[in-house]
Amino acid sequence: MNLYHLRYFLAVARTGSFSRAAQEMYVTQPTVSSGVGELERALGVRLFNRGSRHVSLTMEGRALVSYGMQIQDLVEEAEEKLKRRDVLPGEGFQFGAIDAAVTYLLPDILKAYMRAYPQVALSVQVAPSRYLVEDLLLNRSEFAVISLPFSHPRVQTVSIYRDSMPLVVGTAHRFADCASVTLAEVAQEPLILFHADSVSRKIVDERFAEVGVSPGVVMEMRSPEAMRKLVEVGVGISFLPALTVRESLASGALREVGVEGVVFSREVGVAWREGRYFGPAIRHLLDAIFERYGGEDQATA
């Protein structure tokens, strides 16, 4: 059913005349007559009894007036809300985030967002960066908060937070009282590292490669919280995001040890599929993230 044809029909029903309907709609009378005729053919019924000077609704026409007015009201309501860029009731979306972002960067933002927009249903996928980007490419998520650098021809990113990755050890470890150690010394210790497919792990591997050493015993994990706990109890040592170990360092459960001549850090950023359109509900959350962390807002409106 063509909405223009429906509007022409309602105008004729309201005015009782094709010519007056045309004047009201600012179109020609043949345009109105043709539109109503197309609507009748599409529905397979006659909507008007046509006389030489007057037209009247058929039984089917009277039934369509009731439905047509409801349809027109809904269309006008939708147009008004979308033009105002309101968040629509029942609207919902999914976004992705790495563990550290959900735990340390986003809680206050999400709390404020859910208070401001309780009608929006949020789904948060927590996973390593590469899986979050896969969700973006498959249109499962609207955007993702991931570790950077990350490069893909169909994904755009903007940095919002720089996070150091200090070497941390348990209080009983032999490095605990050292101001600094060499990367060669670190390589001789049991290391607890992220899986090889993660951005954070690639940063660590690149630094080892730059000085020509390779770590010995490595335990691979995906959870920074689990890694932090294992370092605290002395299973191994690790390069962990400062966000993850801030409280443990403050409480004394972990010690930070400098690494001579090497700095480990990563950036956290927002990623989205190139050309993605963000509706009002998504836009409000992105704006809150960019406002809090000062990332340059490059996301398309």
C-alpha positions as protocol buffer text, in pm:
chain_id: "A"
residue {
  index: 1
  type: MET
  ca { x: 0 y: 0 z: 0 }
}
residue {
  index: 2
  type: ASN
  ca { x: 145 y: 332 z: -113 }
}
residue {
  index: 3
  type: LEU
  ca { x: 126 y: 599 z: 159 }
}
residue {
  index: 4
  type: TYR
  ca { x: 77 y: 879 z: -94 }
}
residue {
  index: 5
  type: HIS
  ca { x: -217 y: 692 z: -246 }
}
residue {
  index: 6
  type: LEU
  ca { x: -362 y: 644 z: 103 }
}
residue {
  index: 7
  type: ARG
  ca { x: -328 y: 1018 z: 173 }
}
residue {
  index: 8
  type: TYR
  ca { x: -505 y: 1101 z: -155 }
}
residue {
  index: 9
  type: PHE
  ca { x: -785 y: 859 z: -59 }
}
residue {
  index: 10
  type: LEU
  ca { x: -828 y: 1018 z: 286 }
}
residue {
  index: 11
  type: ALA
  ca { x: -833 y: 1367 z: 136 }
}
residue {
  index: 12
  type: VAL
  ca { x: -1109 y: 1268 z: -109 }
}
residue {
  index: 13
  type: ALA
  ca { x: -1306 y: 1101 z: 172 }
}
residue {
  index: 14
  type: ARG
  ca { x: -1271 y: 1412 z: 387 }
}
residue {
  index: 15
  type: THR
  ca { x: -1361 y: 1668 z: 116 }
}
residue {
  index: 16
  type: GLY
  ca { x: -1606 y: 1456 z: -87 }
}
residue {
  index: 17
  type: SER
  ca { x: -1436 y: 1574 z: -406 }
}
residue {
  index: 18
  type: PHE
  ca { x: -1133 y: 1475 z: -615 }
}
residue {
  index: 19
  type: SER
  ca { x: -1076 y: 1837 z: -720 }
}
residue {
  index: 20
  type: ARG
  ca { x: -1090 y: 1975 z: -366 }
}
residue {
  index: 21
  type: ALA
  ca { x: -863 y: 1693 z: -248 }
}
residue {
  index: 22
  type: ALA
  ca { x: -613 y: 1787 z: -520 }
}
residue {
  index: 23
  type: GLN
  ca { x: -618 y: 2149 z: -407 }
}
residue {
  index: 24
  type: GLU
  ca { x: -565 y: 2046 z: -45 }
}
residue {
  index: 25
  type: MET
  ca { x: -272 y: 1817 z: -137 }
}
residue {
  index: 26
  type: TYR
  ca { x: -118 y: 2069 z: -381 }
}
residue {
  index: 27
  type: VAL
  ca { x: -123 y: 1823 z: -671 }
}
residue {
  index: 28
  type: THR
  ca { x: -325 y: 1791 z: -987 }
}
residue {
  index: 29
  type: GLN
  ca { x: -666 y: 1623 z: -997 }
}
residue {
  index: 30
  type: PRO
  ca { x: -540 y: 1349 z: -1236 }
}
residue {
  index: 31
  type: THR
  ca { x: -268 y: 1269 z: -980 }
}
residue {
  index: 32
  type: VAL
  ca { x: -530 y: 1216 z: -708 }
}
residue {
  index: 33
  type: SER
  ca { x: -758 y: 1016 z: -938 }
}
residue {
  index: 34
  type: SER
  ca { x: -470 y: 797 z: -1053 }
}
residue {
  index: 35
  type: GLY
  ca { x: -348 y: 741 z: -696 }
}
residue {
  index: 36
  type: VAL
  ca { x: -691 y: 639 z: -568 }
}
residue {
  index: 37
  type: GLY
  ca { x: -735 y: 413 z: -869 }
}
residue {
  index: 38
  type: GLU
  ca { x: -402 y: 244 z: -799 }
}
residue {
  index: 39
  type: LEU
  ca { x: -506 y: 193 z: -437 }
}
residue {
  index: 40
  type: GLU
  ca { x: -835 y: 35 z: -545 }
}
residue {
  index: 41
  type: ARG
  ca { x: -654 y: -200 z: -783 }
}
residue {
  index: 42
  type: ALA
  ca { x: -403 y: -297 z: -516 }
}
residue {
  index: 43
  type: LEU
  ca { x: -679 y: -377 z: -267 }
}
residue {
  index: 44
  type: GLY
  ca { x: -915 y: -529 z: -524 }
}
residue {
  index: 45
  type: VAL
  ca { x: -1217 y: -323 z: -410 }
}
residue {
  index: 46
  type: ARG
  ca { x: -1403 y: -4 z: -502 }
}
residue {
  index: 47
  type: LEU
  ca { x: -1356 y: 268 z: -242 }
}
residue {
  index: 48
  type: PHE
  ca { x: -1587 y: 534 z: -388 }
}
residue {
  index: 49
  type: ASN
  ca { x: -1918 y: 550 z: -568 }
}
residue {
  index: 50
  type: ARG
  ca { x: -1845 y: 807 z: -835 }
}
residue {
  index: 51
  type: GLY
  ca { x: -2126 y: 1035 z: -957 }
}
residue {
  index: 52
  type: SER
  ca { x: -2110 y: 1319 z: -1206 }
}
residue {
  index: 53
  type: ARG
  ca { x: -2086 y: 1584 z: -933 }
}
residue {
  index: 54
  type: HIS
  ca { x: -2030 y: 1394 z: -611 }
}
residue {
  index: 55
  type: VAL
  ca { x: -1845 y: 1092 z: -478 }
}
residue {
  index: 56
  type: SER
  ca { x: -1940 y: 882 z: -175 }
}
residue {
  index: 57
  type: LEU
  ca { x: -1761 y: 612 z: 16 }
}
residue {
  index: 58
  type: THR
  ca { x: -1847 y: 249 z: -41 }
}
residue {
  index: 59
  type: MET
  ca { x: -1870 y: 10 z: 255 }
}
residue {
  index: 60
  type: GLU
  ca { x: -1509 y: -90 z: 192 }
}
residue {
  index: 61
  type: GLY
  ca { x: -1412 y: 274 z: 168 }
}
residue {
  index: 62
  type: ARG
  ca { x: -1565 y: 351 z: 506 }
}
residue {
  index: 63
  type: ALA
  ca { x: -1370 y: 64 z: 661 }
}
residue {
  index: 64
  type: LEU
  ca { x: -1047 y: 189 z: 509 }
}
residue {
  index: 65
  type: VAL
  ca { x: -1102 y: 542 z: 642 }
}
residue {
  index: 66
  type: SER
  ca { x: -1078 y: 413 z: 1000 }
}
residue {
  index: 67
  type: TYR
  ca { x: -760 y: 212 z: 933 }
}
residue {
  index: 68
  type: GLY
  ca { x: -615 y: 482 z: 710 }
}
residue {
  index: 69
  type: MET
  ca { x: -646 y: 749 z: 977 }
}
residue {
  index: 70
  type: GLN
  ca { x: -469 y: 526 z: 1228 }
}
residue {
  index: 71
  type: ILE
  ca { x: -193 y: 456 z: 977 }
}
residue {
  index: 72
  type: GLN
  ca { x: -154 y: 824 z: 898 }
}
residue {
  index: 73
  type: ASP
  ca { x: -138 y: 914 z: 1268 }
}
residue {
  index: 74
  type: LEU
  ca { x: 132 y: 653 z: 1329 }
}
residue {
  index: 75
  type: VAL
  ca { x: 334 y: 770 z: 1031 }
}
residue {
  index: 76
  type: GLU
  ca { x: 314 y: 1132 z: 1145 }
}
residue {
  index: 77
  type: GLU
  ca { x: 411 y: 1034 z: 1500 }
}
residue {
  index: 78
  type: ALA
  ca { x: 711 y: 836 z: 1374 }
}
residue {
  index: 79
  type: GLU
  ca { x: 822 y: 1120 z: 1148 }
}
residue {
  index: 80
  type: GLU
  ca { x: 797 y: 1369 z: 1433 }
}
residue {
  index: 81
  type: LYS
  ca { x: 995 y: 1155 z: 1675 }
}
residue {
  index: 82
  type: LEU
  ca { x: 1265 y: 1071 z: 1421 }
}
residue {
  index: 83
  type: LYS
  ca { x: 1303 y: 1433 z: 1320 }
}
residue {
  index: 84
  type: ARG
  ca { x: 1345 y: 1525 z: 1688 }
}
residue {
  index: 85
  type: ARG
  ca { x: 1594 y: 1233 z: 1719 }
}
residue {
  index: 86
  type: ASP
  ca { x: 1417 y: 1103 z: 2029 }
}
residue {
  index: 87
  type: VAL
  ca { x: 1502 y: 767 z: 2182 }
}
residue {
  index: 88
  type: LEU
  ca { x: 1210 y: 545 z: 2094 }
}
residue {
  index: 89
  type: PRO
  ca { x: 1037 y: 323 z: 2357 }
}
residue {
  index: 90
  type: GLY
  ca { x: 1153 y: -37 z: 2330 }
}
residue {
  index: 91
  type: GLU
  ca { x: 1465 y: 56 z: 2136 }
}
residue {
  index: 92
  type: GLY
  ca { x: 1767 y: -163 z: 2207 }
}
residue {
  index: 93
  type: PHE
  ca { x: 2112 y: -245 z: 2073 }
}
residue {
  index: 94
  type: GLN
  ca { x: 2429 y: -443 z: 2140 }
}
residue {
  index: 95
  type: PHE
  ca { x: 2781 y: -311 z: 2175 }
}
residue {
  index: 96
  type: GLY
  ca { x: 3104 y: -486 z: 2263 }
}
residue {
  index: 97
  type: ALA
  ca { x: 3383 y: -408 z: 2507 }
}
residue {
  index: 98
  type: ILE
  ca { x: 3701 y: -563 z: 2638 }
}
residue {
  index: 99
  type: ASP
  ca { x: 3696 y: -677 z: 2998 }
}
residue {
  index: 100
  type: ALA
  ca { x: 3897 y: -383 z: 3135 }
}
residue {
  index: 101
  type: ALA
  ca { x: 3670 y: -129 z: 2965 }
}
residue {
  index: 102
  type: VAL
  ca { x: 3353 y: -278 z: 3113 }
}
residue {
  index: 103
  type: THR
  ca { x: 3510 y: -309 z: 3458 }
}
residue {
  index: 104
  type: TYR
  ca { x: 3694 y: 22 z: 3483 }
}
residue {
  index: 105
  type: LEU
  ca { x: 3602 y: 271 z: 3208 }
}
residue {
  index: 106
  type: LEU
  ca { x: 3230 y: 230 z: 3149 }
}
residue {
  index: 107
  type: PRO
  ca { x: 3044 y: 157 z: 3477 }
}
residue {
  index: 108
  type: ASP
  ca { x: 2961 y: 519 z: 3566 }
}
residue {
  index: 109
  type: ILE
  ca { x: 2872 y: 600 z: 3206 }
}
residue {
  index: 110
  type: LEU
  ca { x: 2640 y: 301 z: 3178 }
}
residue {
  index: 111
  type: LYS
  ca { x: 2479 y: 380 z: 3513 }
}
residue {
  index: 112
  type: ALA
  ca { x: 2401 y: 736 z: 3406 }
}
residue {
  index: 113
  type: TYR
  ca { x: 2285 y: 624 z: 3061 }
}
residue {
  index: 114
  type: MET
  ca { x: 2043 y: 365 z: 3198 }
}
residue {
  index: 115
  type: ARG
  ca { x: 1898 y: 619 z: 3439 }
}
residue {
  index: 116
  type: ALA
  ca { x: 1848 y: 870 z: 3158 }
}
residue {
  index: 117
  type: TYR
  ca { x: 1711 y: 617 z: 2908 }
}
residue {
  index: 118
  type: PRO
  ca { x: 1546 y: 333 z: 3105 }
}
residue {
  index: 119
  type: GLN
  ca { x: 1342 y: 234 z: 2799 }
}
residue {
  index: 120
  type: VAL
  ca { x: 1652 y: 129 z: 2604 }
}
residue {
  index: 121
  type: ALA
  ca { x: 1753 y: -237 z: 2628 }
}
residue {
  index: 122
  type: LEU
  ca { x: 2133 y: -273 z: 2630 }
}
residue {
  index: 123
  type: SER
  ca { x: 2325 y: -591 z: 2548 }
}
residue {
  index: 124
  type: VAL
  ca { x: 2699 y: -587 z: 2618 }
}
residue {
  index: 125
  type: GLN
  ca { x: 2930 y: -846 z: 2461 }
}
residue {
  index: 126
  type: VAL
  ca { x: 3250 y: -882 z: 2666 }
}
residue {
  index: 127
  type: ALA
  ca { x: 3533 y: -1047 z: 2470 }
}
residue {
  index: 128
  type: PRO
  ca { x: 3885 y: -993 z: 2334 }
}
residue {
  index: 129
  type: SER
  ca { x: 3923 y: -725 z: 2068 }
}
residue {
  index: 130
  type: ARG
  ca { x: 3944 y: -955 z: 1766 }
}
residue {
  index: 131
  type: TYR
  ca { x: 3610 y: -1119 z: 1848 }
}
residue {
  index: 132
  type: LEU
  ca { x: 3448 y: -783 z: 1908 }
}
residue {
  index: 133
  type: VAL
  ca { x: 3561 y: -666 z: 1565 }
}
residue {
  index: 134
  type: GLU
  ca { x: 3417 y: -981 z: 1411 }
}
residue {
  index: 135
  type: ASP
  ca { x: 3082 y: -887 z: 1565 }
}
residue {
  index: 136
  type: LEU
  ca { x: 3111 y: -542 z: 1408 }
}
residue {
  index: 137
  type: LEU
  ca { x: 3179 y: -687 z: 1064 }
}
residue {
  index: 138
  type: LEU
  ca { x: 2884 y: -927 z: 1098 }
}
residue {
  index: 139
  type: ASN
  ca { x: 2655 y: -641 z: 1214 }
}
residue {
  index: 140
  type: ARG
  ca { x: 2597 y: -804 z: 1551 }
}
residue {
  index: 141
  type: SER
  ca { x: 2723 y: -500 z: 1742 }
}
residue {
  index: 142
  type: GLU
  ca { x: 2687 y: -129 z: 1677 }
}
residue {
  index: 143
  type: PHE
  ca { x: 3031 y: -35 z: 1810 }
}
residue {
  index: 144
  type: ALA
  ca { x: 3301 y: -180 z: 2035 }
}
residue {
  index: 145
  type: VAL
  ca { x: 3553 y: -57 z: 2291 }
}
residue {
  index: 146
  type: ILE
  ca { x: 3874 y: -242 z: 2203 }
}
residue {
  index: 147
  type: SER
  ca { x: 4249 y: -242 z: 2251 }
}
residue {
  index: 148
  type: LEU
  ca { x: 4447 y: -42 z: 1995 }
}
residue {
  index: 149
  type: PRO
  ca { x: 4625 y: -41 z: 1760 }
}
residue {
  index: 150
  type: PHE
  ca { x: 4389 y: -238 z: 1541 }
}
residue {
  index: 151
  type: SER
  ca { x: 4371 y: -207 z: 1164 }
}
residue {
  index: 152
  type: HIS
  ca { x: 4105 y: -334 z: 925 }
}
residue {
  index: 153
  type: PRO
  ca { x: 3993 y: -175 z: 595 }
}
residue {
  index: 154
  type: ARG
  ca { x: 3627 y: -178 z: 697 }
}
residue {
  index: 155
  type: VAL
  ca { x: 3669 y: -68 z: 1057 }
}
residue {
  index: 156
  type: GLN
  ca { x: 3722 y: 285 z: 1186 }
}
residue {
  index: 157
  type: THR
  ca { x: 3870 y: 356 z: 1529 }
}
residue {
  index: 158
  type: VAL
  ca { x: 3932 y: 650 z: 1759 }
}
residue {
  index: 159
  type: SER
  ca { x: 4149 y: 639 z: 2070 }
}
residue {
  index: 160
  type: ILE
  ca { x: 3988 y: 741 z: 2399 }
}
residue {
  index: 161
  type: TYR
  ca { x: 4235 y: 624 z: 2665 }
}
residue {
  index: 162
  type: ARG
  ca { x: 4606 y: 545 z: 2693 }
}
residue {
  index: 163
  type: ASP
  ca { x: 4683 y: 270 z: 2942 }
}
residue {
  index: 164
  type: SER
  ca { x: 5031 y: 166 z: 3052 }
}
residue {
  index: 165
  type: MET
  ca { x: 5111 y: -204 z: 3092 }
}
residue {
  index: 166
  type: PRO
  ca { x: 5356 y: -228 z: 3384 }
}
residue {
  index: 167
  type: LEU
  ca { x: 5545 y: -538 z: 3484 }
}
residue {
  index: 168
  type: VAL
  ca { x: 5378 y: -658 z: 3804 }
}
residue {
  index: 169
  type: VAL
  ca { x: 5497 y: -923 z: 4048 }
}
residue {
  index: 170
  type: GLY
  ca { x: 5375 y: -1071 z: 4375 }
}
residue {
  index: 171
  type: THR
  ca { x: 5516 y: -941 z: 4703 }
}
residue {
  index: 172
  type: ALA
  ca { x: 5720 y: -1261 z: 4756 }
}
residue {
  index: 173
  type: HIS
  ca { x: 5880 y: -1260 z: 4410 }
}
residue {
  index: 174
  type: ARG
  ca { x: 6253 y: -1197 z: 4381 }
}
residue {
  index: 175
  type: PHE
  ca { x: 6185 y: -886 z: 4171 }
}
residue {
  index: 176
  type: ALA
  ca { x: 5954 y: -733 z: 4433 }
}
residue {
  index: 177
  type: ASP
  ca { x: 6219 y: -507 z: 4584 }
}
residue {
  index: 178
  type: CYS
  ca { x: 6393 y: -422 z: 4256 }
}
residue {
  index: 179
  type: ALA
  ca { x: 6359 y: -75 z: 4107 }
}
residue {
  index: 180
  type: SER
  ca { x: 6410 y: -219 z: 3759 }
}
residue {
  index: 181
  type: VAL
  ca { x: 6516 y: -533 z: 3574 }
}
residue {
  index: 182
  type: THR
  ca { x: 6617 y: -612 z: 3216 }
}
residue {
  index: 183
  type: LEU
  ca { x: 6385 y: -771 z: 2967 }
}
residue {
  index: 184
  type: ALA
  ca { x: 6631 y: -1061 z: 2944 }
}
residue {
  index: 185
  type: GLU
  ca { x: 6583 y: -1121 z: 3318 }
}
residue {
  index: 186
  type: VAL
  ca { x: 6206 y: -1107 z: 3274 }
}
residue {
  index: 187
  type: ALA
  ca { x: 6226 y: -1368 z: 2999 }
}
residue {
  index: 188
  type: GLN
  ca { x: 6374 y: -1618 z: 3245 }
}
residue {
  index: 189
  type: GLU
  ca { x: 6069 y: -1599 z: 3474 }
}
residue {
  index: 190
  type: PRO
  ca { x: 5735 y: -1780 z: 3437 }
}
residue {
  index: 191
  type: LEU
  ca { x: 5513 y: -1530 z: 3254 }
}
residue {
  index: 192
  type: ILE
  ca { x: 5135 y: -1507 z: 3254 }
}
residue {
  index: 193
  type: LEU
  ca { x: 5035 y: -1338 z: 2928 }
}
residue {
  index: 194
  type: PHE
  ca { x: 4731 y: -1276 z: 2717 }
}
residue {
  index: 195
  type: HIS
  ca { x: 4663 y: -1516 z: 2430 }
}
residue {
  index: 196
  type: ALA
  ca { x: 4875 y: -1465 z: 2121 }
}
residue {
  index: 197
  type: ASP
  ca { x: 4582 y: -1331 z: 1917 }
}
residue {
  index: 198
  type: SER
  ca { x: 4525 y: -1034 z: 2149 }
}
residue {
  index: 199
  type: VAL
  ca { x: 4647 y: -679 z: 2088 }
}
residue {
  index: 200
  type: SER
  ca { x: 4803 y: -657 z: 2435 }
}
residue {
  index: 201
  type: ARG
  ca { x: 5000 y: -978 z: 2378 }
}
residue {
  index: 202
  type: LYS
  ca { x: 5129 y: -854 z: 2042 }
}
residue {
  index: 203
  type: ILE
  ca { x: 5260 y: -539 z: 2210 }
}
residue {
  index: 204
  type: VAL
  ca { x: 5454 y: -751 z: 2461 }
}
residue {
  index: 205
  type: ASP
  ca { x: 5587 y: -989 z: 2194 }
}
residue {
  index: 206
  type: GLU
  ca { x: 5706 y: -696 z: 1982 }
}
residue {
  index: 207
  type: ARG
  ca { x: 5910 y: -553 z: 2271 }
}
residue {
  index: 208
  type: PHE
  ca { x: 6077 y: -889 z: 2336 }
}
residue {
  index: 209
  type: ALA
  ca { x: 6156 y: -923 z: 1965 }
}
residue {
  index: 210
  type: GLU
  ca { x: 6309 y: -574 z: 1957 }
}
residue {
  index: 211
  type: VAL
  ca { x: 6575 y: -674 z: 2212 }
}
residue {
  index: 212
  type: GLY
  ca { x: 6622 y: -1022 z: 2066 }
}
residue {
  index: 213
  type: VAL
  ca { x: 6495 y: -1233 z: 2356 }
}
residue {
  index: 214
  type: SER
  ca { x: 6206 y: -1473 z: 2391 }
}
residue {
  index: 215
  type: PRO
  ca { x: 6010 y: -1550 z: 2708 }
}
residue {
  index: 216
  type: GLY
  ca { x: 6050 y: -1899 z: 2846 }
}
residue {
  index: 217
  type: VAL
  ca { x: 5753 y: -2044 z: 3031 }
}
residue {
  index: 218
  type: VAL
  ca { x: 5429 y: -1875 z: 2934 }
}
residue {
  index: 219
  type: MET
  ca { x: 5078 y: -1935 z: 3065 }
}
residue {
  index: 220
  type: GLU
  ca { x: 4818 y: -1785 z: 2830 }
}
residue {
  index: 221
  type: MET
  ca { x: 4486 y: -1647 z: 2953 }
}
residue {
  index: 222
  type: ARG
  ca { x: 4207 y: -1416 z: 2837 }
}
residue {
  index: 223
  type: SER
  ca { x: 4089 y: -1276 z: 3169 }
}
residue {
  index: 224
  type: PRO
  ca { x: 4300 y: -991 z: 3311 }
}
residue {
  index: 225
  type: GLU
  ca { x: 4131 y: -1036 z: 3648 }
}
residue {
  index: 226
  type: ALA
  ca { x: 4236 y: -1402 z: 3663 }
}
residue {
  index: 227
  type: MET
  ca { x: 4588 y: -1309 z: 3552 }
}
residue {
  index: 228
  type: ARG
  ca { x: 4611 y: -1046 z: 3825 }
}
residue {
  index: 229
  type: LYS
  ca { x: 4507 y: -1295 z: 4091 }
}
residue {
  index: 230
  type: LEU
  ca { x: 4759 y: -1556 z: 3976 }
}
residue {
  index: 231
  type: VAL
  ca { x: 5038 y: -1298 z: 3987 }
}
residue {
  index: 232
  type: GLU
  ca { x: 4932 y: -1198 z: 4340 }
}
residue {
  index: 233
  type: VAL
  ca { x: 4966 y: -1556 z: 4466 }
}
residue {
  index: 234
  type: GLY
  ca { x: 5302 y: -1606 z: 4294 }
}
residue {
  index: 235
  type: VAL
  ca { x: 5220 y: -1834 z: 4000 }
}
residue {
  index: 236
  type: GLY
  ca { x: 5409 y: -1601 z: 3765 }
}
residue {
  index: 237
  type: ILE
  ca { x: 5467 y: -1240 z: 3667 }
}
residue {
  index: 238
  type: SER
  ca { x: 5292 y: -1039 z: 3399 }
}
residue {
  index: 239
  type: PHE
  ca { x: 5256 y: -720 z: 3197 }
}
residue {
  index: 240
  type: LEU
  ca { x: 4903 y: -612 z: 3281 }
}
residue {
  index: 241
  type: PRO
  ca { x: 4700 y: -301 z: 3195 }
}
residue {
  index: 242
  type: ALA
  ca { x: 4733 y: -39 z: 3468 }
}
residue {
  index: 243
  type: LEU
  ca { x: 4353 y: -19 z: 3487 }
}
residue {
  index: 244
  type: THR
  ca { x: 4345 y: -382 z: 3594 }
}
residue {
  index: 245
  type: VAL
  ca { x: 4613 y: -369 z: 3864 }
}
residue {
  index: 246
  type: ARG
  ca { x: 4561 y: -16 z: 4005 }
}
residue {
  index: 247
  type: GLU
  ca { x: 4381 y: -133 z: 4319 }
}
residue {
  index: 248
  type: SER
  ca { x: 4621 y: -424 z: 4381 }
}
residue {
  index: 249
  type: LEU
  ca { x: 4919 y: -189 z: 4356 }
}
residue {
  index: 250
  type: ALA
  ca { x: 4754 y: 59 z: 4592 }
}
residue {
  index: 251
  type: SER
  ca { x: 4679 y: -213 z: 4848 }
}
residue {
  index: 252
  type: GLY
  ca { x: 5027 y: -363 z: 4826 }
}
residue {
  index: 253
  type: ALA
  ca { x: 4910 y: -698 z: 4689 }
}
residue {
  index: 254
  type: LEU
  ca { x: 5125 y: -639 z: 4379 }
}
residue {
  index: 255
  type: ARG
  ca { x: 5452 y: -458 z: 4313 }
}
residue {
  index: 256
  type: GLU
  ca { x: 5535 y: -267 z: 3994 }
}
residue {
  index: 257
  type: VAL
  ca { x: 5887 y: -320 z: 3859 }
}
residue {
  index: 258
  type: GLY
  ca { x: 6047 y: -104 z: 3591 }
}
residue {
  index: 259
  type: VAL
  ca { x: 6193 y: -264 z: 3278 }
}
residue {
  index: 260
  type: GLU
  ca { x: 6515 y: -101 z: 3161 }
}
residue {
  index: 261
  type: GLY
  ca { x: 6484 y: 78 z: 2829 }
}
residue {
  index: 262
  type: VAL
  ca { x: 6137 y: -54 z: 2751 }
}
residue {
  index: 263
  type: VAL
  ca { x: 5790 y: 98 z: 2791 }
}
residue {
  index: 264
  type: PHE
  ca { x: 5478 y: -113 z: 2760 }
}
residue {
  index: 265
  type: SER
  ca { x: 5149 y: 61 z: 2690 }
}
residue {
  index: 266
  type: ARG
  ca { x: 4834 y: 24 z: 2487 }
}
residue {
  index: 267
  type: GLU
  ca { x: 4546 y: 246 z: 2385 }
}
residue {
  index: 268
  type: VAL
  ca { x: 4179 y: 177 z: 2432 }
}
residue {
  index: 269
  type: GLY
  ca { x: 3950 y: 304 z: 2162 }
}
residue {
  index: 270
  type: VAL
  ca { x: 3605 y: 293 z: 2008 }
}
residue {
  index: 271
  type: ALA
  ca { x: 3566 y: 95 z: 1686 }
}
residue {
  index: 272
  type: TRP
  ca { x: 3277 y: 78 z: 1442 }
}
residue {
  index: 273
  type: ARG
  ca { x: 3210 y: -54 z: 1095 }
}
residue {
  index: 274
  type: GLU
  ca { x: 3285 y: 204 z: 827 }
}
residue {
  index: 275
  type: GLY
  ca { x: 2974 y: 389 z: 714 }
}
residue {
  index: 276
  type: ARG
  ca { x: 2770 y: 281 z: 1015 }
}
residue {
  index: 277
  type: TYR
  ca { x: 2471 y: 499 z: 1101 }
}
residue {
  index: 278
  type: PHE
  ca { x: 2409 y: 560 z: 1470 }
}
residue {
  index: 279
  type: GLY
  ca { x: 2054 y: 631 z: 1579 }
}
residue {
  index: 280
  type: PRO
  ca { x: 1970 y: 850 z: 1880 }
}
residue {
  index: 281
  type: ALA
  ca { x: 1992 y: 574 z: 2143 }
}
residue {
  index: 282
  type: ILE
  ca { x: 2342 y: 473 z: 2029 }
}
residue {
  index: 283
  type: ARG
  ca { x: 2452 y: 829 z: 1969 }
}
residue {
  index: 284
  type: HIS
  ca { x: 2371 y: 931 z: 2327 }
}
residue {
  index: 285
  type: LEU
  ca { x: 2593 y: 655 z: 2467 }
}
residue {
  index: 286
  type: LEU
  ca { x: 2881 y: 728 z: 2229 }
}
residue {
  index: 287
  type: ASP
  ca { x: 2861 y: 1098 z: 2311 }
}
residue {
  index: 288
  type: ALA
  ca { x: 2885 y: 1016 z: 2683 }
}
residue {
  index: 289
  type: ILE
  ca { x: 3196 y: 803 z: 2624 }
}
residue {
  index: 290
  type: PHE
  ca { x: 3367 y: 1068 z: 2412 }
}
residue {
  index: 291
  type: GLU
  ca { x: 3275 y: 1343 z: 2657 }
}
residue {
  index: 292
  type: ARG
  ca { x: 3419 y: 1152 z: 2952 }
}
residue {
  index: 293
  type: TYR
  ca { x: 3748 y: 1047 z: 2794 }
}
residue {
  index: 294
  type: GLY
  ca { x: 3809 y: 1329 z: 2550 }
}
residue {
  index: 295
  type: GLY
  ca { x: 3847 y: 1111 z: 2242 }
}
residue {
  index: 296
  type: GLU
  ca { x: 3798 y: 1297 z: 1918 }
}
residue {
  index: 297
  type: ASP
  ca { x: 3447 y: 1216 z: 1801 }
}
residue {
  index: 298
  type: GLN
  ca { x: 3490 y: 1086 z: 1447 }
}
residue {
  index: 299
  type: ALA
  ca { x: 3188 y: 856 z: 1448 }
}
residue {
  index: 300
  type: THR
  ca { x: 2946 y: 937 z: 1170 }
}
residue {
  index: 301
  type: ALA
  ca { x: 2619 y: 1090 z: 1276 }
}
